[in-house]
């Protein structure tokens, strides 16, 4: 019996640690049908997953599916242009792999969302996928402290400081934020700017190539960071030392932040490598940090602030907003810091699902 091509594609996407499981309503299949034709789904289901195998070229894929090479090449190029798959040049030949559903495919296609697509994403995420995120052995996302919150004299690694991450990138793209885009389409969220997703290096190359976003220089990207900090946002990236993107998050839109706040599950979001520390003599008990903290880590006791380190995410919003300068960011002890080296290391440690899906 021939397996449905959309179910084949779903099973491949479900190999990622972030998962893409079935729902009783078939929300995941409706989402795939929104973006893939049957021919495209059949081709996409043969692709290796990013971080799990070498990309394949059109000749290899056409042989596997017994298809016409020119037609397969055209469909692959079109899927890449629409953000459904990832393309890379390998010795002058374009080769392809498939993204995770989210973060990944959904982020690279959100500029094409309409209300139906946004509703499918929102329902699927909150009914199913967010529960898969917290099952992983470590979180998929990690918070980075605000640029102005980390003292200049701190000994930090490049991936721990957002400006250093940007300055050490070879190419930068500014693109639409998935979370704010879909929230606005379903009548939720806030009025903060949506063009705030900073893609770097390989992801920037891909996004610029397909027209997902616009290329910006390092200072323009840093200006966006500063603007979003002033609007009360914090920063995050994929939980690895090598990253291809930086998010400027608010809890009213960010799926991972909402998940952390709602469930208090530590696997919803990895804390930064820093934590807030209070200077008892300078604290005047003004409550600003209590009001500004998204993660309920600041408590007022005897007119002075006490930091709840179980709750503190290390984002630095409290430090930036403390007018009495009674709060500062302090790097955690080395034994408390554990950040995967790259995406492959992250996925391996999160735990692959269904590592050998049936694709025929």
Kinemage of the C-alpha trace (Angstrom):
@kinemage 1
@onewidth
@group {chain A} dominant
@subgroup {mainchain}
@vectorlist {calphas} color= white
{ca unk a 1} P 0.000 0.000 0.000
{ca unk a 2} L 1.417 3.376 -1.023
{ca unk a 3} L 2.115 5.694 1.893
{ca unk a 4} L 0.492 9.129 1.631
{ca unk a 5} L 3.196 11.635 0.601
{ca unk a 6} L 2.145 14.141 3.243
{ca unk a 7} L 2.369 11.484 5.949
{ca unk a 8} L 5.817 10.527 4.626
{ca unk a 9} L 6.918 14.154 4.889
{ca unk a 10} L 5.395 14.488 8.359
{ca unk a 11} L 7.308 11.403 9.548
{ca unk a 12} L 10.578 12.864 8.253
{ca unk a 13} L 9.934 16.162 10.043
{ca unk a 14} L 9.145 14.172 13.169
{ca unk a 15} L 12.719 12.848 13.268
{ca unk a 16} L 13.921 16.230 14.554
{ca unk a 17} L 14.225 16.611 18.336
{ca unk a 18} L 11.562 19.350 18.192
{ca unk a 19} L 9.159 16.852 16.614
{ca unk a 20} L 6.212 17.033 14.240
{ca unk a 21} L 3.730 14.522 15.682
{ca unk a 22} L 0.247 13.642 14.470
{ca unk a 23} L -2.922 15.279 15.750
{ca unk a 24} L -6.444 13.861 15.801
{ca unk a 25} L -7.582 16.766 13.621
{ca unk a 26} L -4.710 16.403 11.173
{ca unk a 27} L -3.581 19.999 11.706
{ca unk a 28} L -0.051 19.099 10.649
{ca unk a 29} L -1.244 17.633 7.326
{ca unk a 30} L -3.425 20.678 6.647
{ca unk a 31} L -0.364 22.866 7.240
{ca unk a 32} L 1.782 20.821 4.860
{ca unk a 33} L -0.929 20.869 2.181
{ca unk a 34} L -1.059 24.639 2.516
{ca unk a 35} L 2.548 24.894 1.322
{ca unk a 36} L 3.473 21.688 -0.543
{ca unk a 37} L 1.925 20.136 -3.636
{ca unk a 38} L 1.891 16.327 -3.706
{ca unk a 39} L 4.925 16.293 -6.010
{ca unk a 40} L 6.794 18.686 -3.741
{ca unk a 41} L 5.918 16.680 -0.626
{ca unk a 42} L 7.209 13.500 -2.275
{ca unk a 43} L 10.518 15.173 -3.123
{ca unk a 44} L 10.873 16.881 0.269
{ca unk a 45} L 10.325 13.546 2.035
{ca unk a 46} L 13.476 12.162 0.373
{ca unk a 47} L 15.702 14.980 1.629
{ca unk a 48} L 18.122 14.558 4.536
{ca unk a 49} L 17.330 16.557 7.652
{ca unk a 50} L 19.563 19.527 8.470
{ca unk a 51} L 22.115 18.432 11.024
{ca unk a 52} L 21.446 14.784 10.226
{ca unk a 53} L 23.031 14.141 6.838
{ca unk a 54} L 24.647 15.657 3.757
{ca unk a 55} L 22.337 17.634 1.435
{ca unk a 56} L 21.283 15.947 -1.825
{ca unk a 57} L 21.356 17.363 -5.351
{ca unk a 58} L 18.559 17.162 -7.924
{ca unk a 59} L 20.180 14.309 -9.856
{ca unk a 60} L 20.373 12.089 -6.787
{ca unk a 61} L 16.788 12.872 -5.830
{ca unk a 62} L 15.405 12.315 -9.345
{ca unk a 63} L 16.984 8.841 -9.399
{ca unk a 64} L 15.472 8.008 -5.995
{ca unk a 65} L 11.932 8.973 -6.993
{ca unk a 66} L 12.278 7.930 -10.664
{ca unk a 67} L 11.497 11.475 -11.751
{ca unk a 68} L 12.558 13.759 -14.575
{ca unk a 69} L 15.724 15.529 -13.498
{ca unk a 70} L 14.790 18.915 -14.997
{ca unk a 71} L 11.365 18.856 -13.361
{ca unk a 72} L 12.826 17.790 -10.003
{ca unk a 73} L 15.463 20.539 -10.224
{ca unk a 74} L 12.762 23.135 -10.907
{ca unk a 75} L 10.588 21.983 -8.011
{ca unk a 76} L 13.554 21.998 -5.614
{ca unk a 77} L 14.548 25.510 -6.658
{ca unk a 78} L 10.949 26.711 -6.209
{ca unk a 79} L 10.627 25.114 -2.764
{ca unk a 80} L 13.874 26.753 -1.699
{ca unk a 81} L 12.644 30.126 -2.961
{ca unk a 82} L 9.495 29.769 -0.841
{ca unk a 83} L 11.541 28.896 2.270
{ca unk a 84} L 10.376 25.278 2.531
{ca unk a 85} L 13.805 23.662 2.210
{ca unk a 86} L 17.416 24.709 2.742
{ca unk a 87} L 19.829 24.966 -0.190
{ca unk a 88} L 23.619 25.036 -0.208
{ca unk a 89} L 26.307 25.015 -2.905
{ca unk a 90} L 28.475 21.899 -2.803
{ca unk a 91} L 31.363 22.076 -5.252
{ca unk a 92} L 29.292 24.174 -7.637
{ca unk a 93} L 26.177 21.999 -7.420
{ca unk a 94} L 23.063 23.104 -5.556
{ca unk a 95} L 22.103 20.577 -2.897
{ca unk a 96} L 19.209 20.530 -0.446
{ca unk a 97} L 18.118 19.455 3.016
{ca unk a 98} L 14.916 19.898 4.977
{ca unk a 99} L 14.432 22.202 7.975
{ca unk a 100} L 12.747 21.247 11.236
{ca unk a 101} L 9.149 22.480 11.272
{ca unk a 102} L 9.873 25.052 14.000
{ca unk a 103} L 12.238 26.635 14.513
{ca unk a 104} L 13.087 26.370 10.820
{ca unk a 105} L 10.536 25.900 8.069
{ca unk a 106} L 7.882 28.013 9.759
{ca unk a 107} L 10.362 30.869 10.259
{ca unk a 108} L 11.458 30.831 6.616
{ca unk a 109} L 7.883 30.797 5.282
{ca unk a 110} L 6.105 33.187 7.664
{ca unk a 111} L 6.392 36.090 5.209
{ca unk a 112} L 3.901 34.149 3.050
{ca unk a 113} L 1.413 33.520 5.873
{ca unk a 114} L -2.230 34.419 5.565
{ca unk a 115} L -4.786 34.121 8.365
{ca unk a 116} L -5.393 30.427 7.653
{ca unk a 117} L -1.699 29.521 7.784
{ca unk a 118} L -1.187 31.569 10.968
{ca unk a 119} L -4.168 29.890 12.622
{ca unk a 120} L -2.909 26.407 11.693
{ca unk a 121} L 0.543 27.209 13.055
{ca unk a 122} L -0.823 28.730 16.273
{ca unk a 123} L -3.205 25.836 16.960
{ca unk a 124} L -0.626 23.176 16.148
{ca unk a 125} L 2.052 24.820 18.259
{ca unk a 126} L -0.043 25.193 21.384
{ca unk a 127} L -1.977 21.941 21.080
{ca unk a 128} L 0.983 19.753 20.218
{ca unk a 129} L 4.437 21.053 19.429
{ca unk a 130} L 5.154 23.114 22.540
{ca unk a 131} L 4.672 19.931 24.558
{ca unk a 132} L 7.291 18.229 22.382
{ca unk a 133} L 9.793 21.045 22.974
{ca unk a 134} L 9.831 20.465 26.722
{ca unk a 135} L 10.291 16.695 26.324
{ca unk a 136} L 13.766 17.201 24.868
{ca unk a 137} L 16.751 16.552 27.129
{ca unk a 138} L 17.902 20.179 26.832
{ca unk a 139} L 16.111 23.299 25.503
{ca unk a 140} L 16.201 24.302 21.821
{ca unk a 141} L 16.504 28.035 22.652
{ca unk a 142} L 18.813 30.018 24.924
{ca unk a 143} L 18.487 33.546 26.327
{ca unk a 144} L 21.315 36.054 25.776
{ca unk a 145} L 21.665 38.995 28.203
{ca unk a 146} L 20.824 42.491 27.028
{ca unk a 147} L 23.760 44.275 25.461
{ca unk a 148} L 23.863 47.066 28.051
{ca unk a 149} L 23.321 44.722 30.996
{ca unk a 150} L 26.627 42.838 30.864
{ca unk a 151} L 29.554 44.772 32.400
{ca unk a 152} L 32.395 45.442 29.974
{ca unk a 153} L 34.964 43.901 32.312
{ca unk a 154} L 33.188 40.517 32.366
{ca unk a 155} L 35.111 37.594 30.897
{ca unk a 156} L 32.680 36.204 28.349
{ca unk a 157} L 32.676 33.946 25.331
{ca unk a 158} L 31.656 35.456 21.964
{ca unk a 159} L 28.305 33.623 21.905
{ca unk a 160} L 27.358 35.143 25.281
{ca unk a 161} L 27.213 38.736 24.021
{ca unk a 162} L 24.783 39.730 21.312
{ca unk a 163} L 26.935 42.510 19.820
{ca unk a 164} L 29.914 40.170 19.566
{ca unk a 165} L 27.734 37.562 17.869
{ca unk a 166} L 26.741 40.175 15.289
{ca unk a 167} L 30.218 41.656 14.860
{ca unk a 168} L 31.759 38.237 14.232
{ca unk a 169} L 29.202 37.339 11.549
{ca unk a 170} L 30.136 37.463 7.865
{ca unk a 171} L 26.673 38.296 6.520
{ca unk a 172} L 23.506 39.605 8.168
{ca unk a 173} L 19.849 39.659 7.119
{ca unk a 174} L 16.945 41.392 8.841
{ca unk a 175} L 13.707 39.427 8.428
{ca unk a 176} L 10.144 39.113 9.695
{ca unk a 177} L 9.691 37.533 13.123
{ca unk a 178} L 7.573 34.361 12.964
{ca unk a 179} L 6.032 34.857 16.404
{ca unk a 180} L 4.886 38.465 15.920
{ca unk a 181} L 3.777 37.831 12.345
{ca unk a 182} L 1.494 34.927 13.175
{ca unk a 183} L 0.235 36.500 16.400
{ca unk a 184} L -0.883 39.618 14.533
{ca unk a 185} L -2.670 37.514 11.910
{ca unk a 186} L -4.659 35.674 14.599
{ca unk a 187} L -5.506 38.899 16.455
{ca unk a 188} L -3.083 38.506 19.350
{ca unk a 189} L 0.312 39.852 20.342
{ca unk a 190} L 1.475 43.448 20.450
{ca unk a 191} L 2.305 46.433 18.247
{ca unk a 192} L 6.088 46.004 18.316
{ca unk a 193} L 7.882 45.893 14.937
{ca unk a 194} L 7.889 42.556 13.107
{ca unk a 195} L 11.066 43.051 11.057
{ca unk a 196} L 13.295 42.111 13.995
{ca unk a 197} L 14.668 38.641 13.249
{ca unk a 198} L 18.447 38.887 12.728
{ca unk a 199} L 19.710 36.011 10.560
{ca unk a 200} L 23.428 35.358 10.352
{ca unk a 201} L 25.936 33.657 8.063
{ca unk a 202} L 24.440 30.597 6.277
{ca unk a 203} L 20.873 31.473 7.260
{ca unk a 204} L 21.436 35.066 6.164
{ca unk a 205} L 22.716 33.803 2.791
{ca unk a 206} L 19.610 31.655 2.392
{ca unk a 207} L 17.197 34.394 3.455
{ca unk a 208} L 18.754 37.006 1.165
{ca unk a 209} L 18.812 34.546 -1.723
{ca unk a 210} L 15.080 33.804 -1.469
{ca unk a 211} L 13.987 37.338 -0.583
{ca unk a 212} L 12.835 36.530 2.941
{ca unk a 213} L 14.578 39.595 4.323
{ca unk a 214} L 16.980 42.384 3.470
{ca unk a 215} L 20.710 42.490 3.928
{ca unk a 216} L 21.938 44.906 6.596
{ca unk a 217} L 25.359 45.843 7.922
{ca unk a 218} L 26.574 45.180 11.450
{ca unk a 219} L 25.699 48.627 12.786
{ca unk a 220} L 22.153 48.417 11.393
{ca unk a 221} L 21.692 45.078 13.155
{ca unk a 222} L 23.061 46.494 16.415
{ca unk a 223} L 20.673 49.461 16.067
{ca unk a 224} L 17.762 46.993 15.871
{ca unk a 225} L 19.031 45.292 19.031
{ca unk a 226} L 19.190 48.622 20.854
{ca unk a 227} L 15.752 49.653 19.606
{ca unk a 228} L 14.155 46.410 20.784
{ca unk a 229} L 15.880 46.645 24.181
{ca unk a 230} L 14.341 50.093 24.635
{ca unk a 231} L 10.947 48.558 23.806
{ca unk a 232} L 11.399 46.059 26.649
{ca unk a 233} L 12.490 43.012 24.651
{ca unk a 234} L 15.115 40.423 25.542
{ca unk a 235} L 17.296 38.358 23.205
{ca unk a 236} L 17.560 34.680 22.401
{ca unk a 237} L 19.187 32.302 19.961
{ca unk a 238} L 19.379 28.594 19.280
{ca unk a 239} L 21.028 26.902 22.240
{ca unk a 240} L 24.532 26.458 20.804
{ca unk a 241} L 27.839 28.303 20.694
{ca unk a 242} L 27.545 28.726 16.923
{ca unk a 243} L 24.305 30.405 15.933
{ca unk a 244} L 22.651 31.443 12.687
{ca unk a 245} L 20.150 33.841 14.154
{ca unk a 246} L 19.234 36.169 17.012
{ca unk a 247} L 15.680 36.892 18.156
{ca unk a 248} L 14.393 40.016 19.911
{ca unk a 249} L 11.658 38.571 22.091
{ca unk a 250} L 8.661 39.796 24.057
{ca unk a 251} L 6.561 37.483 26.256
{ca unk a 252} L 3.310 38.550 24.610
{ca unk a 253} L 4.428 37.016 21.296
{ca unk a 254} L 7.434 34.728 21.801
{ca unk a 255} L 6.237 31.115 21.874
{ca unk a 256} L 9.163 29.864 23.970
{ca unk a 257} L 8.847 32.709 26.496
{ca unk a 258} L 5.106 32.132 26.809
{ca unk a 259} L 5.758 28.436 27.310
{ca unk a 260} L 8.290 29.112 30.063
{ca unk a 261} L 5.973 31.549 31.845
{ca unk a 262} L 2.913 29.285 31.524
{ca unk a 263} L 4.507 25.958 32.409
{ca unk a 264} L 7.626 27.020 34.354
{ca unk a 265} L 9.269 24.053 32.633
{ca unk a 266} L 13.037 24.763 32.437
{ca unk a 267} L 13.229 22.950 29.081
{ca unk a 268} L 11.102 25.665 27.488
{ca unk a 269} L 14.047 28.078 27.395
{ca unk a 270} L 17.682 27.720 28.484
{ca unk a 271} L 18.707 30.457 30.877
{ca unk a 272} L 21.605 32.695 29.936
{ca unk a 273} L 25.045 32.175 31.432
{ca unk a 274} L 24.477 35.195 33.670
{ca unk a 275} L 22.252 36.050 36.599
{ca unk a 276} L 21.085 39.229 38.308
{ca unk a 277} L 22.811 40.212 41.542
{ca unk a 278} L 21.543 42.911 43.922
{ca unk a 279} L 23.633 45.503 45.743
{ca unk a 280} L 21.847 45.755 49.090
{ca unk a 281} L 23.156 49.239 49.873
{ca unk a 282} L 21.999 50.742 46.572
{ca unk a 283} L 18.545 49.094 46.432
{ca unk a 284} L 15.791 51.582 47.331
{ca unk a 285} L 12.885 49.164 46.945
{ca unk a 286} L 11.304 51.057 44.041
{ca unk a 287} L 9.761 47.831 42.595
{ca unk a 288} L 10.741 48.699 39.013
{ca unk a 289} L 12.566 45.386 38.574
{ca unk a 290} L 9.622 43.496 40.083
{ca unk a 291} L 7.294 45.069 37.546
{ca unk a 292} L 9.660 44.651 34.579
{ca unk a 293} L 10.693 41.027 35.167
{ca unk a 294} L 8.854 38.737 32.747
{ca unk a 295} L 9.836 35.625 34.674
{ca unk a 296} L 8.689 36.621 38.192
{ca unk a 297} L 12.234 36.354 39.528
{ca unk a 298} L 12.138 39.572 41.555
{ca unk a 299} L 10.384 39.640 44.906
{ca unk a 300} L 10.083 42.477 47.418
{ca unk a 301} L 10.846 41.540 51.017
{ca unk a 302} L 11.155 44.161 53.769
{ca unk a 303} L 11.208 46.902 51.124
{ca unk a 304} L 14.226 45.354 49.415
{ca unk a 305} L 14.437 43.159 46.332
{ca unk a 306} L 15.304 39.487 46.596
{ca unk a 307} L 16.315 37.605 43.446
{ca unk a 308} L 14.752 34.168 42.994
{ca unk a 309} L 17.479 32.326 41.085
{ca unk a 310} L 15.189 29.422 40.275
{ca unk a 311} L 13.124 31.870 38.234
{ca unk a 312} L 15.824 34.235 36.947
{ca unk a 313} L 16.397 33.673 33.207
{ca unk a 314} L 19.410 35.978 33.048
{ca unk a 315} L 17.934 38.271 30.392
{ca unk a 316} L 19.164 41.550 31.965
{ca unk a 317} L 15.933 43.546 31.642
{ca unk a 318} L 15.965 44.271 35.378
{ca unk a 319} L 19.533 45.605 35.218
{ca unk a 320} L 18.795 47.921 32.310
{ca unk a 321} L 15.743 49.361 34.081
{ca unk a 322} L 17.225 49.767 37.574
{ca unk a 323} L 17.664 53.534 37.998
{ca unk a 324} L 19.519 53.181 41.308
{ca unk a 325} L 22.074 50.824 39.687
{ca unk a 326} L 21.434 48.306 42.438
{ca unk a 327} L 21.397 45.356 40.044
{ca unk a 328} L 24.151 43.945 37.897
{ca unk a 329} L 24.714 40.848 35.771
{ca unk a 330} L 27.180 38.310 37.094
{ca unk a 331} L 28.501 35.349 35.121
{ca unk a 332} L 27.529 32.025 36.631
{ca unk a 333} L 30.195 29.635 37.932
{ca unk a 334} L 31.734 27.566 35.151
{ca unk a 335} L 30.244 24.331 36.492
{ca unk a 336} L 26.750 25.744 35.955
{ca unk a 337} L 27.383 26.605 32.291
{ca unk a 338} L 26.697 24.072 29.557
{ca unk a 339} L 26.135 25.217 25.971
{ca unk a 340} L 26.308 22.746 23.017
{ca unk a 341} L 29.005 23.464 20.443
{ca unk a 342} L 26.805 23.680 17.328
{ca unk a 343} L 23.422 22.624 15.908
{ca unk a 344} L 24.503 19.018 15.374
{ca unk a 345} L 25.724 18.743 18.975
{ca unk a 346} L 22.498 20.405 20.153
{ca unk a 347} L 20.246 18.010 18.212
{ca unk a 348} L 22.261 14.994 19.355
{ca unk a 349} L 21.934 16.069 22.966
{ca unk a 350} L 18.260 16.970 22.655
{ca unk a 351} L 17.622 13.483 21.278
{ca unk a 352} L 16.621 12.578 17.721
{ca unk a 353} L 13.175 11.043 17.273
{ca unk a 354} L 12.412 8.086 14.979
{ca unk a 355} L 15.972 8.174 13.588
{ca unk a 356} L 15.249 5.864 10.629
{ca unk a 357} L 11.811 6.831 9.245
{ca unk a 358} L 10.340 4.757 6.434
{ca unk a 359} L 10.440 6.916 3.327
{ca unk a 360} L 8.960 4.547 0.735
